[in-house]
Amino acid sequence: DLEDGDAVTIDFNLAYSPFCAYSDTFSCPLPPEENWLEIVIPAGERAPDLG
């Protein structure tokens, strides 16, 4: 649990695109509901480089 004013650093350099991002053959599963956030994260989303 975080107290008001606490900060969390998220390193998006460690993020990856799962295999489902590269082909319509696969569907990406949703993370479990306990991993959902109730706040907005002002970050962009990088499209995979399909070459």
mmCIF entry with sequence, helices, sheets and N, C-alpha, C, O atoms, coordinates in Angstrom:
data_MODEL
# 
_entry.id   MODEL 
# 
_entity.id                         1 
_entity.type                       polymer 
_entity.pdbx_number_of_molecules   1 
# 
_entity_poly.entity_id                      1 
_entity_poly.type                           'polypeptide(L)' 
_entity_poly.nstd_linkage                   no 
_entity_poly.nstd_monomer                   no 
_entity_poly.pdbx_seq_one_letter_code       DLEDGDAVTIDFNLAYSPFCAYSDTFSCPLPPEENWLEIVIPAGERAPDLG 
_entity_poly.pdbx_seq_one_letter_code_can   DLEDGDAVTIDFNLAYSPFCAYSDTFSCPLPPEENWLEIVIPAGERAPDLG 
_entity_poly.pdbx_strand_id                 A 
# 
loop_
_entity_poly_seq.entity_id 
_entity_poly_seq.num 
_entity_poly_seq.mon_id 
_entity_poly_seq.hetero 
1 1  ASP n 
1 2  LEU n 
1 3  GLU n 
1 4  ASP n 
1 5  GLY n 
1 6  ASP n 
1 7  ALA n 
1 8  VAL n 
1 9  THR n 
1 10 ILE n 
1 11 ASP n 
1 12 PHE n 
1 13 ASN n 
1 14 LEU n 
1 15 ALA n 
1 16 TYR n 
1 17 SER n 
1 18 PRO n 
1 19 PHE n 
1 20 CYS n 
1 21 ALA n 
1 22 TYR n 
1 23 SER n 
1 24 ASP n 
1 25 THR n 
1 26 PHE n 
1 27 SER n 
1 28 CYS n 
1 29 PRO n 
1 30 LEU n 
1 31 PRO n 
1 32 PRO n 
1 33 GLU n 
1 34 GLU n 
1 35 ASN n 
1 36 TRP n 
1 37 LEU n 
1 38 GLU n 
1 39 ILE n 
1 40 VAL n 
1 41 ILE n 
1 42 PRO n 
1 43 ALA n 
1 44 GLY n 
1 45 GLU n 
1 46 ARG n 
1 47 ALA n 
1 48 PRO n 
1 49 ASP n 
1 50 LEU n 
1 51 GLY n 
# 
_struct_asym.id          A 
_struct_asym.entity_id   1 
# 
loop_
_struct_conf.conf_type_id 
_struct_conf.id 
_struct_conf.pdbx_PDB_helix_id 
_struct_conf.beg_label_comp_id 
_struct_conf.beg_label_asym_id 
_struct_conf.beg_label_seq_id 
_struct_conf.pdbx_beg_PDB_ins_code 
_struct_conf.end_label_comp_id 
_struct_conf.end_label_asym_id 
_struct_conf.end_label_seq_id 
_struct_conf.pdbx_end_PDB_ins_code 
_struct_conf.beg_auth_comp_id 
_struct_conf.beg_auth_asym_id 
_struct_conf.beg_auth_seq_id 
_struct_conf.end_auth_comp_id 
_struct_conf.end_auth_asym_id 
_struct_conf.end_auth_seq_id 
_struct_conf.pdbx_PDB_helix_class 
_struct_conf.details 
_struct_conf.pdbx_PDB_helix_length 
HELX_P HELX_P1 AA1 PHE A 12 ? LEU A 14 ? PHE A 12 LEU A 14 5 ? 3 
HELX_P HELX_P2 AA2 PHE A 19 ? ALA A 21 ? PHE A 19 ALA A 21 5 ? 3 
HELX_P HELX_P3 AA3 GLU A 33 ? ASN A 35 ? GLU A 33 ASN A 35 5 ? 3 
# 
_struct_conf_type.id          HELX_P 
_struct_conf_type.criteria    ? 
_struct_conf_type.reference   ? 
# 
loop_
_atom_site.group_PDB 
_atom_site.id 
_atom_site.type_symbol 
_atom_site.label_atom_id 
_atom_site.label_alt_id 
_atom_site.label_comp_id 
_atom_site.label_asym_id 
_atom_site.label_entity_id 
_atom_site.label_seq_id 
_atom_site.pdbx_PDB_ins_code 
_atom_site.Cartn_x 
_atom_site.Cartn_y 
_atom_site.Cartn_z 
_atom_site.occupancy 
_atom_site.B_iso_or_equiv 
_atom_site.pdbx_formal_charge 
_atom_site.auth_seq_id 
_atom_site.auth_comp_id 
_atom_site.auth_asym_id 
_atom_site.auth_atom_id 
_atom_site.pdbx_PDB_model_num 
ATOM 1   N N  . ASP A 1 1  ? 0.840  -1.184  0.000   1.00 0.00 ? 1  ASP A N  1 
ATOM 2   C CA . ASP A 1 1  ? 0.000  0.000   0.000   1.00 0.00 ? 1  ASP A CA 1 
ATOM 3   C C  . ASP A 1 1  ? 0.884  1.246   0.000   1.00 0.00 ? 1  ASP A C  1 
ATOM 4   O O  . ASP A 1 1  ? 1.902  1.304   0.690   1.00 0.00 ? 1  ASP A O  1 
ATOM 5   N N  . LEU A 1 2  ? 0.478  2.229   -0.779  1.00 0.00 ? 2  LEU A N  1 
ATOM 6   C CA . LEU A 1 2  ? 1.214  3.485   -0.855  1.00 0.00 ? 2  LEU A CA 1 
ATOM 7   C C  . LEU A 1 2  ? 0.481  4.559   -0.078  1.00 0.00 ? 2  LEU A C  1 
ATOM 8   O O  . LEU A 1 2  ? -0.748 4.620   -0.079  1.00 0.00 ? 2  LEU A O  1 
ATOM 9   N N  . GLU A 1 3  ? 1.240  5.389   0.572   1.00 0.00 ? 3  GLU A N  1 
ATOM 10  C CA . GLU A 1 3  ? 0.682  6.527   1.275   1.00 0.00 ? 3  GLU A CA 1 
ATOM 11  C C  . GLU A 1 3  ? 0.567  7.689   0.299   1.00 0.00 ? 3  GLU A C  1 
ATOM 12  O O  . GLU A 1 3  ? 1.261  7.705   -0.717  1.00 0.00 ? 3  GLU A O  1 
ATOM 13  N N  . ASP A 1 4  ? -0.294 8.660   0.584   1.00 0.00 ? 4  ASP A N  1 
ATOM 14  C CA . ASP A 1 4  ? -0.401 9.854   -0.258  1.00 0.00 ? 4  ASP A CA 1 
ATOM 15  C C  . ASP A 1 4  ? 0.963  10.514  -0.365  1.00 0.00 ? 4  ASP A C  1 
ATOM 16  O O  . ASP A 1 4  ? 1.659  10.688  0.635   1.00 0.00 ? 4  ASP A O  1 
ATOM 17  N N  . GLY A 1 5  ? 1.341  10.879  -1.584  1.00 0.00 ? 5  GLY A N  1 
ATOM 18  C CA . GLY A 1 5  ? 2.624  11.527  -1.811  1.00 0.00 ? 5  GLY A CA 1 
ATOM 19  C C  . GLY A 1 5  ? 3.740  10.563  -2.156  1.00 0.00 ? 5  GLY A C  1 
ATOM 20  O O  . GLY A 1 5  ? 4.803  10.998  -2.600  1.00 0.00 ? 5  GLY A O  1 
ATOM 21  N N  . ASP A 1 6  ? 3.532  9.242   -1.962  1.00 0.00 ? 6  ASP A N  1 
ATOM 22  C CA . ASP A 1 6  ? 4.549  8.270   -2.346  1.00 0.00 ? 6  ASP A CA 1 
ATOM 23  C C  . ASP A 1 6  ? 4.647  8.204   -3.866  1.00 0.00 ? 6  ASP A C  1 
ATOM 24  O O  . ASP A 1 6  ? 3.667  8.460   -4.566  1.00 0.00 ? 6  ASP A O  1 
ATOM 25  N N  . ALA A 1 7  ? 5.811  7.867   -4.369  1.00 0.00 ? 7  ALA A N  1 
ATOM 26  C CA . ALA A 1 7  ? 6.027  7.783   -5.815  1.00 0.00 ? 7  ALA A CA 1 
ATOM 27  C C  . ALA A 1 7  ? 6.475  6.377   -6.188  1.00 0.00 ? 7  ALA A C  1 
ATOM 28  O O  . ALA A 1 7  ? 7.144  5.696   -5.410  1.00 0.00 ? 7  ALA A O  1 
ATOM 29  N N  . VAL A 1 8  ? 6.101  5.957   -7.378  1.00 0.00 ? 8  VAL A N  1 
ATOM 30  C CA . VAL A 1 8  ? 6.520  4.677   -7.926  1.00 0.00 ? 8  VAL A CA 1 
ATOM 31  C C  . VAL A 1 8  ? 7.144  4.951   -9.280  1.00 0.00 ? 8  VAL A C  1 
ATOM 32  O O  . VAL A 1 8  ? 6.556  5.653   -10.102 1.00 0.00 ? 8  VAL A O  1 
ATOM 33  N N  . THR A 1 9  ? 8.323  4.407   -9.523  1.00 0.00 ? 9  THR A N  1 
ATOM 34  C CA . THR A 1 9  ? 8.985  4.567   -10.810 1.00 0.00 ? 9  THR A CA 1 
ATOM 35  C C  . THR A 1 9  ? 8.764  3.299   -11.630 1.00 0.00 ? 9  THR A C  1 
ATOM 36  O O  . THR A 1 9  ? 9.014  2.189   -11.162 1.00 0.00 ? 9  THR A O  1 
ATOM 37  N N  . ILE A 1 10 ? 8.291  3.485   -12.861 1.00 0.00 ? 10 ILE A N  1 
ATOM 38  C CA . ILE A 1 10 ? 8.079  2.359   -13.769 1.00 0.00 ? 10 ILE A CA 1 
ATOM 39  C C  . ILE A 1 10 ? 9.061  2.515   -14.916 1.00 0.00 ? 10 ILE A C  1 
ATOM 40  O O  . ILE A 1 10 ? 9.057  3.540   -15.598 1.00 0.00 ? 10 ILE A O  1 
ATOM 41  N N  . ASP A 1 11 ? 9.901  1.516   -15.139 1.00 0.00 ? 11 ASP A N  1 
ATOM 42  C CA . ASP A 1 11 ? 10.909 1.563   -16.194 1.00 0.00 ? 11 ASP A CA 1 
ATOM 43  C C  . ASP A 1 11 ? 10.350 0.877   -17.437 1.00 0.00 ? 11 ASP A C  1 
ATOM 44  O O  . ASP A 1 11 ? 10.346 -0.351  -17.526 1.00 0.00 ? 11 ASP A O  1 
ATOM 45  N N  . PHE A 1 12 ? 9.874  1.681   -18.406 1.00 0.00 ? 12 PHE A N  1 
ATOM 46  C CA . PHE A 1 12 ? 9.302  1.117   -19.622 1.00 0.00 ? 12 PHE A CA 1 
ATOM 47  C C  . PHE A 1 12 ? 10.370 0.535   -20.546 1.00 0.00 ? 12 PHE A C  1 
ATOM 48  O O  . PHE A 1 12 ? 10.039 -0.099  -21.547 1.00 0.00 ? 12 PHE A O  1 
ATOM 49  N N  . ASN A 1 13 ? 11.660 0.746   -20.218 1.00 0.00 ? 13 ASN A N  1 
ATOM 50  C CA . ASN A 1 13 ? 12.717 0.115   -21.001 1.00 0.00 ? 13 ASN A CA 1 
ATOM 51  C C  . ASN A 1 13 ? 12.716 -1.393  -20.815 1.00 0.00 ? 13 ASN A C  1 
ATOM 52  O O  . ASN A 1 13 ? 13.267 -2.124  -21.638 1.00 0.00 ? 13 ASN A O  1 
ATOM 53  N N  . LEU A 1 14 ? 12.102 -1.860  -19.742 1.00 0.00 ? 14 LEU A N  1 
ATOM 54  C CA . LEU A 1 14 ? 12.025 -3.294  -19.495 1.00 0.00 ? 14 LEU A CA 1 
ATOM 55  C C  . LEU A 1 14 ? 10.737 -3.907  -20.055 1.00 0.00 ? 14 LEU A C  1 
ATOM 56  O O  . LEU A 1 14 ? 10.527 -5.116  -19.953 1.00 0.00 ? 14 LEU A O  1 
ATOM 57  N N  . ALA A 1 15 ? 9.890  -3.081  -20.639 1.00 0.00 ? 15 ALA A N  1 
ATOM 58  C CA . ALA A 1 15 ? 8.639  -3.582  -21.214 1.00 0.00 ? 15 ALA A CA 1 
ATOM 59  C C  . ALA A 1 15 ? 8.920  -4.324  -22.516 1.00 0.00 ? 15 ALA A C  1 
ATOM 60  O O  . ALA A 1 15 ? 9.941  -4.088  -23.163 1.00 0.00 ? 15 ALA A O  1 
ATOM 61  N N  . TYR A 1 16 ? 8.034  -5.203  -22.891 1.00 0.00 ? 16 TYR A N  1 
ATOM 62  C CA . TYR A 1 16 ? 8.187  -5.941  -24.136 1.00 0.00 ? 16 TYR A CA 1 
ATOM 63  C C  . TYR A 1 16 ? 6.820  -6.126  -24.764 1.00 0.00 ? 16 TYR A C  1 
ATOM 64  O O  . TYR A 1 16 ? 5.794  -5.992  -24.098 1.00 0.00 ? 16 TYR A O  1 
ATOM 65  N N  . SER A 1 17 ? 6.816  -6.431  -26.035 1.00 0.00 ? 17 SER A N  1 
ATOM 66  C CA . SER A 1 17 ? 5.560  -6.747  -26.724 1.00 0.00 ? 17 SER A CA 1 
ATOM 67  C C  . SER A 1 17 ? 5.408  -8.258  -26.771 1.00 0.00 ? 17 SER A C  1 
ATOM 68  O O  . SER A 1 17 ? 6.271  -8.943  -27.321 1.00 0.00 ? 17 SER A O  1 
ATOM 69  N N  . PRO A 1 18 ? 4.335  -8.793  -26.210 1.00 0.00 ? 18 PRO A N  1 
ATOM 70  C CA . PRO A 1 18 ? 4.138  -10.242 -26.262 1.00 0.00 ? 18 PRO A CA 1 
ATOM 71  C C  . PRO A 1 18 ? 3.859  -10.694 -27.692 1.00 0.00 ? 18 PRO A C  1 
ATOM 72  O O  . PRO A 1 18 ? 3.545  -9.881  -28.561 1.00 0.00 ? 18 PRO A O  1 
ATOM 73  N N  . PHE A 1 19 ? 3.979  -12.004 -27.924 1.00 0.00 ? 19 PHE A N  1 
ATOM 74  C CA . PHE A 1 19 ? 3.836  -12.547 -29.276 1.00 0.00 ? 19 PHE A CA 1 
ATOM 75  C C  . PHE A 1 19 ? 2.523  -12.169 -29.927 1.00 0.00 ? 19 PHE A C  1 
ATOM 76  O O  . PHE A 1 19 ? 2.442  -12.119 -31.154 1.00 0.00 ? 19 PHE A O  1 
ATOM 77  N N  . CYS A 1 20 ? 1.489  -11.900 -29.139 1.00 0.00 ? 20 CYS A N  1 
ATOM 78  C CA . CYS A 1 20 ? 0.190  -11.586 -29.716 1.00 0.00 ? 20 CYS A CA 1 
ATOM 79  C C  . CYS A 1 20 ? 0.175  -10.205 -30.371 1.00 0.00 ? 20 CYS A C  1 
ATOM 80  O O  . CYS A 1 20 ? -0.752 -9.892  -31.118 1.00 0.00 ? 20 CYS A O  1 
ATOM 81  N N  . ALA A 1 21 ? 1.190  -9.371  -30.102 1.00 0.00 ? 21 ALA A N  1 
ATOM 82  C CA . ALA A 1 21 ? 1.249  -8.036  -30.710 1.00 0.00 ? 21 ALA A CA 1 
ATOM 83  C C  . ALA A 1 21 ? 1.684  -8.108  -32.171 1.00 0.00 ? 21 ALA A C  1 
ATOM 84  O O  . ALA A 1 21 ? 1.515  -7.140  -32.912 1.00 0.00 ? 21 ALA A O  1 
ATOM 85  N N  . TYR A 1 22 ? 2.234  -9.224  -32.589 1.00 0.00 ? 22 TYR A N  1 
ATOM 86  C CA . TYR A 1 22 ? 2.815  -9.333  -33.922 1.00 0.00 ? 22 TYR A CA 1 
ATOM 87  C C  . TYR A 1 22 ? 1.941  -10.055 -34.934 1.00 0.00 ? 22 TYR A C  1 
ATOM 88  O O  . TYR A 1 22 ? 2.260  -10.073 -36.123 1.00 0.00 ? 22 TYR A O  1 
ATOM 89  N N  . SER A 1 23 ? 0.849  -10.647 -34.483 1.00 0.00 ? 23 SER A N  1 
ATOM 90  C CA . SER A 1 23 ? 0.012  -11.406 -35.410 1.00 0.00 ? 23 SER A CA 1 
ATOM 91  C C  . SER A 1 23 ? -1.430 -11.433 -34.922 1.00 0.00 ? 23 SER A C  1 
ATOM 92  O O  . SER A 1 23 ? -1.689 -11.565 -33.726 1.00 0.00 ? 23 SER A O  1 
ATOM 93  N N  . ASP A 1 24 ? -2.358 -11.309 -35.851 1.00 0.00 ? 24 ASP A N  1 
ATOM 94  C CA . ASP A 1 24 ? -3.783 -11.422 -35.498 1.00 0.00 ? 24 ASP A CA 1 
ATOM 95  C C  . ASP A 1 24 ? -4.174 -12.858 -35.183 1.00 0.00 ? 24 ASP A C  1 
ATOM 96  O O  . ASP A 1 24 ? -5.288 -13.114 -34.725 1.00 0.00 ? 24 ASP A O  1 
ATOM 97  N N  . THR A 1 25 ? -3.264 -13.795 -35.425 1.00 0.00 ? 25 THR A N  1 
ATOM 98  C CA . THR A 1 25 ? -3.531 -15.202 -35.125 1.00 0.00 ? 25 THR A CA 1 
ATOM 99  C C  . THR A 1 25 ? -3.668 -15.426 -33.622 1.00 0.00 ? 25 THR A C  1 
ATOM 100 O O  . THR A 1 25 ? -4.389 -16.322 -33.185 1.00 0.00 ? 25 THR A O  1 
ATOM 101 N N  . PHE A 1 26 ? -2.973 -14.608 -32.839 1.00 0.00 ? 26 PHE A N  1 
ATOM 102 C CA . PHE A 1 26 ? -2.963 -14.754 -31.386 1.00 0.00 ? 26 PHE A CA 1 
ATOM 103 C C  . PHE A 1 26 ? -3.759 -13.628 -30.740 1.00 0.00 ? 26 PHE A C  1 
ATOM 104 O O  . PHE A 1 26 ? -3.786 -12.509 -31.253 1.00 0.00 ? 26 PHE A O  1 
ATOM 105 N N  . SER A 1 27 ? -4.398 -13.917 -29.634 1.00 0.00 ? 27 SER A N  1 
ATOM 106 C CA . SER A 1 27 ? -5.098 -12.864 -28.888 1.00 0.00 ? 27 SER A CA 1 
ATOM 107 C C  . SER A 1 27 ? -4.373 -12.656 -27.560 1.00 0.00 ? 27 SER A C  1 
ATOM 108 O O  . SER A 1 27 ? -3.952 -13.613 -26.909 1.00 0.00 ? 27 SER A O  1 
ATOM 109 N N  . CYS A 1 28 ? -4.236 -11.395 -27.173 1.00 0.00 ? 28 CYS A N  1 
ATOM 110 C CA . CYS A 1 28 ? -3.553 -11.069 -25.925 1.00 0.00 ? 28 CYS A CA 1 
ATOM 111 C C  . CYS A 1 28 ? -4.507 -11.249 -24.751 1.00 0.00 ? 28 CYS A C  1 
ATOM 112 O O  . CYS A 1 28 ? -5.616 -10.715 -24.765 1.00 0.00 ? 28 CYS A O  1 
ATOM 113 N N  . PRO A 1 29 ? -4.091 -11.990 -23.748 1.00 0.00 ? 29 PRO A N  1 
ATOM 114 C CA . PRO A 1 29 ? -4.941 -12.131 -22.561 1.00 0.00 ? 29 PRO A CA 1 
ATOM 115 C C  . PRO A 1 29 ? -4.916 -10.854 -21.731 1.00 0.00 ? 29 PRO A C  1 
ATOM 116 O O  . PRO A 1 29 ? -3.920 -10.131 -21.727 1.00 0.00 ? 29 PRO A O  1 
ATOM 117 N N  . LEU A 1 30 ? -5.991 -10.581 -21.040 1.00 0.00 ? 30 LEU A N  1 
ATOM 118 C CA . LEU A 1 30 ? -6.033 -9.447  -20.115 1.00 0.00 ? 30 LEU A CA 1 
ATOM 119 C C  . LEU A 1 30 ? -5.330 -9.850  -18.823 1.00 0.00 ? 30 LEU A C  1 
ATOM 120 O O  . LEU A 1 30 ? -5.422 -11.002 -18.400 1.00 0.00 ? 30 LEU A O  1 
ATOM 121 N N  . PRO A 1 31 ? -4.631 -8.910  -18.196 1.00 0.00 ? 31 PRO A N  1 
ATOM 122 C CA . PRO A 1 31 ? -4.029 -9.238  -16.900 1.00 0.00 ? 31 PRO A CA 1 
ATOM 123 C C  . PRO A 1 31 ? -5.129 -9.463  -15.866 1.00 0.00 ? 31 PRO A C  1 
ATOM 124 O O  . PRO A 1 31 ? -6.250 -8.985  -16.044 1.00 0.00 ? 31 PRO A O  1 
ATOM 125 N N  . PRO A 1 32 ? -4.823 -10.184 -14.794 1.00 0.00 ? 32 PRO A N  1 
ATOM 126 C CA . PRO A 1 32 ? -5.845 -10.394 -13.760 1.00 0.00 ? 32 PRO A CA 1 
ATOM 127 C C  . PRO A 1 32 ? -6.295 -9.065  -13.168 1.00 0.00 ? 32 PRO A C  1 
ATOM 128 O O  . PRO A 1 32 ? -5.523 -8.109  -13.101 1.00 0.00 ? 32 PRO A O  1 
ATOM 129 N N  . GLU A 1 33 ? -7.535 -9.019  -12.747 1.00 0.00 ? 33 GLU A N  1 
ATOM 130 C CA . GLU A 1 33 ? -8.132 -7.764  -12.281 1.00 0.00 ? 33 GLU A CA 1 
ATOM 131 C C  . GLU A 1 33 ? -7.356 -7.133  -11.124 1.00 0.00 ? 33 GLU A C  1 
ATOM 132 O O  . GLU A 1 33 ? -7.356 -5.910  -10.983 1.00 0.00 ? 33 GLU A O  1 
ATOM 133 N N  . GLU A 1 34 ? -6.694 -7.947  -10.295 1.00 0.00 ? 34 GLU A N  1 
ATOM 134 C CA . GLU A 1 34 ? -5.929 -7.355  -9.184  1.00 0.00 ? 34 GLU A CA 1 
ATOM 135 C C  . GLU A 1 34 ? -4.711 -6.572  -9.682  1.00 0.00 ? 34 GLU A C  1 
ATOM 136 O O  . GLU A 1 34 ? -4.100 -5.840  -8.903  1.00 0.00 ? 34 GLU A O  1 
ATOM 137 N N  . ASN A 1 35 ? -4.345 -6.710  -10.957 1.00 0.00 ? 35 ASN A N  1 
ATOM 138 C CA . ASN A 1 35 ? -3.241 -5.946  -11.535 1.00 0.00 ? 35 ASN A CA 1 
ATOM 139 C C  . ASN A 1 35 ? -3.718 -4.686  -12.257 1.00 0.00 ? 35 ASN A C  1 
ATOM 140 O O  . ASN A 1 35 ? -2.892 -3.928  -12.765 1.00 0.00 ? 35 ASN A O  1 
ATOM 141 N N  . TRP A 1 36 ? -4.996 -4.450  -12.314 1.00 0.00 ? 36 TRP A N  1 
ATOM 142 C CA . TRP A 1 36 ? -5.521 -3.254  -12.954 1.00 0.00 ? 36 TRP A CA 1 
ATOM 143 C C  . TRP A 1 36 ? -5.279 -2.059  -12.044 1.00 0.00 ? 36 TRP A C  1 
ATOM 144 O O  . TRP A 1 36 ? -5.307 -2.184  -10.819 1.00 0.00 ? 36 TRP A O  1 
ATOM 145 N N  . LEU A 1 37 ? -5.042 -0.897  -12.651 1.00 0.00 ? 37 LEU A N  1 
ATOM 146 C CA . LEU A 1 37 ? -4.809 0.322   -11.881 1.00 0.00 ? 37 LEU A CA 1 
ATOM 147 C C  . LEU A 1 37 ? -6.049 1.209   -11.920 1.00 0.00 ? 37 LEU A C  1 
ATOM 148 O O  . LEU A 1 37 ? -6.770 1.241   -12.917 1.00 0.00 ? 37 LEU A O  1 
ATOM 149 N N  . GLU A 1 38 ? -6.284 1.915   -10.844 1.00 0.00 ? 38 GLU A N  1 
ATOM 150 C CA . GLU A 1 38 ? -7.427 2.822   -10.769 1.00 0.00 ? 38 GLU A CA 1 
ATOM 151 C C  . GLU A 1 38 ? -7.020 4.258   -11.082 1.00 0.00 ? 38 GLU A C  1 
ATOM 152 O O  . GLU A 1 38 ? -7.805 5.183   -10.873 1.00 0.00 ? 38 GLU A O  1 
ATOM 153 N N  . ILE A 1 39 ? -5.808 4.451   -11.580 1.00 0.00 ? 39 ILE A N  1 
ATOM 154 C CA . ILE A 1 39 ? -5.315 5.776   -11.928 1.00 0.00 ? 39 ILE A CA 1 
ATOM 155 C C  . ILE A 1 39 ? -4.926 5.792   -13.400 1.00 0.00 ? 39 ILE A C  1 
ATOM 156 O O  . ILE A 1 39 ? -4.749 4.743   -14.018 1.00 0.00 ? 39 ILE A O  1 
ATOM 157 N N  . VAL A 1 40 ? -4.798 6.981   -13.948 1.00 0.00 ? 40 VAL A N  1 
ATOM 158 C CA . VAL A 1 40 ? -4.375 7.138   -15.333 1.00 0.00 ? 40 VAL A CA 1 
ATOM 159 C C  . VAL A 1 40 ? -2.859 7.286   -15.366 1.00 0.00 ? 40 VAL A C  1 
ATOM 160 O O  . VAL A 1 40 ? -2.293 8.054   -14.588 1.00 0.00 ? 40 VAL A O  1 
ATOM 161 N N  . ILE A 1 41 ? -2.206 6.562   -16.253 1.00 0.00 ? 41 ILE A N  1 
ATOM 162 C CA . ILE A 1 41 ? -0.765 6.684   -16.457 1.00 0.00 ? 41 ILE A CA 1 
ATOM 163 C C  . ILE A 1 41 ? -0.572 7.422   -17.773 1.00 0.00 ? 41 ILE A C  1 
ATOM 164 O O  . ILE A 1 41 ? -0.859 6.859   -18.829 1.00 0.00 ? 41 ILE A O  1 
ATOM 165 N N  . PRO A 1 42 ? -0.091 8.671   -17.747 1.00 0.00 ? 42 PRO A N  1 
ATOM 166 C CA . PRO A 1 42 ? 0.072  9.431   -18.983 1.00 0.00 ? 42 PRO A CA 1 
ATOM 167 C C  . PRO A 1 42 ? 1.313  8.955   -19.750 1.00 0.00 ? 42 PRO A C  1 
ATOM 168 O O  . PRO A 1 42 ? 2.379  9.564   -19.662 1.00 0.00 ? 42 PRO A O  1 
ATOM 169 N N  . ALA A 1 43 ? 1.158  7.866   -20.499 1.00 0.00 ? 43 ALA A N  1 
ATOM 170 C CA . ALA A 1 43 ? 2.266  7.311   -21.275 1.00 0.00 ? 43 ALA A CA 1 
ATOM 171 C C  . ALA A 1 43 ? 1.736  6.885   -22.636 1.00 0.00 ? 43 ALA A C  1 
ATOM 172 O O  . ALA A 1 43 ? 0.557  6.568   -22.789 1.00 0.00 ? 43 ALA A O  1 
ATOM 173 N N  . GLY A 1 44 ? 2.611  6.884   -23.603 1.00 0.00 ? 44 GLY A N  1 
ATOM 174 C CA . GLY A 1 44 ? 2.229  6.461   -24.952 1.00 0.00 ? 44 GLY A CA 1 
ATOM 175 C C  . GLY A 1 44 ? 2.376  4.960   -25.104 1.00 0.00 ? 44 GLY A C  1 
ATOM 176 O O  . GLY A 1 44 ? 2.796  4.260   -24.183 1.00 0.00 ? 44 GLY A O  1 
ATOM 177 N N  . GLU A 1 45 ? 2.027  4.489   -26.265 1.00 0.00 ? 45 GLU A N  1 
ATOM 178 C CA . GLU A 1 45 ? 2.156  3.071   -26.560 1.00 0.00 ? 45 GLU A CA 1 
ATOM 179 C C  . GLU A 1 45 ? 2.880  2.945   -27.891 1.00 0.00 ? 45 GLU A C  1 
ATOM 180 O O  . GLU A 1 45 ? 2.487  3.561   -28.882 1.00 0.00 ? 45 GLU A O  1 
ATOM 181 N N  . ARG A 1 46 ? 3.915  2.161   -27.909 1.00 0.00 ? 46 ARG A N  1 
ATOM 182 C CA . ARG A 1 46 ? 4.714  2.004   -29.114 1.00 0.00 ? 46 ARG A CA 1 
ATOM 183 C C  . ARG A 1 46 ? 4.187  0.819   -29.902 1.00 0.00 ? 46 ARG A C  1 
ATOM 184 O O  . ARG A 1 46 ? 4.036  -0.280  -29.369 1.00 0.00 ? 46 ARG A O  1 
ATOM 185 N N  . ALA A 1 47 ? 3.910  1.053   -31.178 1.00 0.00 ? 47 ALA A N  1 
ATOM 186 C CA . ALA A 1 47 ? 3.454  -0.019  -32.056 1.00 0.00 ? 47 ALA A CA 1 
ATOM 187 C C  . ALA A 1 47 ? 4.648  -0.924  -32.386 1.00 0.00 ? 47 ALA A C  1 
ATOM 188 O O  . ALA A 1 47 ? 5.764  -0.430  -32.547 1.00 0.00 ? 47 ALA A O  1 
ATOM 189 N N  . PRO A 1 48 ? 4.432  -2.218  -32.488 1.00 0.00 ? 48 PRO A N  1 
ATOM 190 C CA . PRO A 1 48 ? 5.545  -3.117  -32.823 1.00 0.00 ? 48 PRO A CA 1 
ATOM 191 C C  . PRO A 1 48 ? 6.074  -2.846  -34.222 1.00 0.00 ? 48 PRO A C  1 
ATOM 192 O O  . PRO A 1 48 ? 5.311  -2.496  -35.123 1.00 0.00 ? 48 PRO A O  1 
ATOM 193 N N  . ASP A 1 49 ? 7.365  -3.006  -34.404 1.00 0.00 ? 49 ASP A N  1 
ATOM 194 C CA . ASP A 1 49 ? 8.008  -2.835  -35.708 1.00 0.00 ? 49 ASP A CA 1 
ATOM 195 C C  . ASP A 1 49 ? 7.814  -4.125  -36.483 1.00 0.00 ? 49 ASP A C  1 
ATOM 196 O O  . ASP A 1 49 ? 8.474  -5.126  -36.206 1.00 0.00 ? 49 ASP A O  1 
ATOM 197 N N  . LEU A 1 50 ? 6.915  -4.104  -37.448 1.00 0.00 ? 50 LEU A N  1 
ATOM 198 C CA . LEU A 1 50 ? 6.609  -5.313  -38.207 1.00 0.00 ? 50 LEU A CA 1 
ATOM 199 C C  . LEU A 1 50 ? 7.485  -5.443  -39.450 1.00 0.00 ? 50 LEU A C  1 
ATOM 200 O O  . LEU A 1 50 ? 7.228  -6.272  -40.323 1.00 0.00 ? 50 LEU A O  1 
ATOM 201 N N  . GLY A 1 51 ? 8.527  -4.607  -39.514 1.00 0.00 ? 51 GLY A N  1 
ATOM 202 C CA . GLY A 1 51 ? 9.556  -4.782  -40.490 1.00 0.00 ? 51 GLY A CA 1 
ATOM 203 C C  . GLY A 1 51 ? 9.338  -4.234  -41.818 1.00 0.00 ? 51 GLY A C  1 
ATOM 204 O O  . GLY A 1 51 ? 10.200 -4.364  -42.688 1.00 0.00 ? 51 GLY A O  1 
# 
